[in-house]
Amino acid sequence: MGEVNYETNFVSQREIFNEFINNIAMLVAECPKVEYVVTKDVSEEFVKKETEIEMQKEDLVSKPEQIRSRSV
């Protein structure tokens, strides 16, 4: 799993940033040791529980519900 954070929306609009993100994604996708899991591969109950946990994390809890649901 990879995570990239940025402080402003302006960063995400720059070509060099998007190229960087795409390069990271390709490195992960090319790795033979990476296992992929999609939500349809796990039970709905598990997805719901994990979503609830993520929604309560400190960095998201102060944000509006609409923002939190998009982030998770």
Buried (B, 14 or more C-beta within 10 A) or exposed (E): EEEEEEEEEEEEEEEEBEEEBEEEEEEEEEEEEEEEEEEEEEEEEEEEEEBEEEBEEEEBEEEEEEEBEEEE
